Amino acid sequence: MSWNETEILAARRRIVKAAQDMLAGKLSYLAGARKIIAAGTTARLDEHDADLLPFVGIVSETDALPFGEVRKHWQAAALDALQPEIDEKEAWARGFGERHCQSLVERFSTDNPGGLTPW
């Protein structure tokens, strides 16, 4: 697989945007973790990156919960029944992932001259 700088930088910008939105309360930590993981490989983050691994854990712990487009295929009663668990997992994910969001923003922000450098 070949990598080009444009793809790497775009993926890192997606990671920063997701992390910023999570910190600002515009994006849930459960949904944001999925966005960060989805962009991690293209962003050329090591699979053992200390700021990526917590989001792998969040996704792993919540993969059975319905998110995004999948929710529209669930019955309202089933979603209502799961809502307490979703809320509990969201609070856990926020506590677990917040400092890693801050770190990702610091590392890959355009304010950090070396942060968006692909290497």
VENVENMO-V605856 format. One record per residue. N is the residue number from 1. RES is the residue in one letter. SS is DSSP state (a for helix, b for strand, c for the rest). PHI is phi in whole degrees, -180 to 180 (* if undefined). D_LAST is the distance of its C-alpha to the last C-alpha in whole Angstrom. Layout:
# VENVENMO-V605856
n	res	ss	phi	d_last
N	RES	SS	PHI	D_LAST
N	RES	SS	PHI	D_LAST
This chain:
# VENVENMO-V605856
n	res	ss	phi	d_last
1	M	c	*	16
2	S	c	-99	14
3	W	c	-119	11
4	N	c	-122	11
5	E	a	-59	9
6	T	a	-62	13
7	E	a	-66	13
8	I	a	-63	10
9	L	a	-66	10
10	A	a	-64	14
11	A	a	-66	14
12	R	a	-67	12
13	R	a	-66	15
14	R	a	-64	17
15	I	a	-64	16
16	V	a	-62	17
17	K	a	-62	20
18	A	a	-62	21
19	A	a	-64	21
20	Q	a	-63	22
21	D	a	-65	25
22	M	a	-65	26
23	L	a	-62	26
24	A	c	-84	28
25	G	c	80	30
26	K	c	-89	30
27	L	c	-140	28
28	S	c	-67	30
29	Y	a	-69	27
30	L	a	-70	28
31	A	a	-72	27
32	G	a	-64	24
33	A	a	-59	23
34	R	a	-64	24
35	K	a	-66	21
36	I	a	-65	19
37	I	a	-63	19
38	A	a	-62	19
39	A	a	-93	16
40	G	a	-59	14
41	T	c	-67	13
42	T	c	-65	12
43	A	c	-74	10
44	R	c	63	8
45	L	c	-85	10
46	D	c	-63	11
47	E	c	-63	15
48	H	c	-104	16
49	D	c	-56	14
50	A	c	-62	17
51	D	c	-94	17
52	L	c	-91	17
53	L	a	-55	19
54	P	a	-60	22
55	F	a	-76	22
56	V	a	-62	22
57	G	a	-64	25
58	I	a	-62	27
59	V	a	-63	26
60	S	a	-62	28
61	E	a	-75	31
62	T	a	-125	32
63	D	c	-66	31
64	A	c	-85	35
65	L	c	-84	35
66	P	c	-78	36
67	F	c	-136	33
68	G	a	60	33
69	E	a	-61	35
70	V	a	-61	36
71	R	a	-58	38
72	K	a	-70	40
73	H	a	-95	42
74	W	c	-97	43
75	Q	c	-73	46
76	A	a	-58	46
77	A	a	-63	48
78	A	a	-67	46
79	L	a	-64	43
80	D	a	-61	45
81	A	a	-66	46
82	L	a	-84	42
83	Q	a	-57	41
84	P	a	-60	42
85	E	a	-67	40
86	I	a	-62	37
87	D	a	-62	38
88	E	a	-64	38
89	K	a	-67	34
90	E	a	-64	33
91	A	a	-62	34
92	W	a	-61	32
93	A	a	-63	29
94	R	a	-62	29
95	G	a	-64	30
96	F	a	-78	27
97	G	a	-104	24
98	E	a	-57	25
99	R	a	-67	23
100	H	a	-76	20
101	C	a	-62	20
102	Q	a	-60	20
103	S	a	-65	17
104	L	a	-63	15
105	V	a	-62	17
106	E	a	-63	16
107	R	a	-68	12
108	F	a	-115	12
109	S	c	-71	15
110	T	c	-68	15
111	D	c	-75	17
112	N	c	-99	14
113	P	c	-52	13
114	G	c	-95	9
115	G	c	-66	9
116	L	c	-97	9
117	T	c	-66	6
118	P	c	-70	4
119	W	c	-114	0
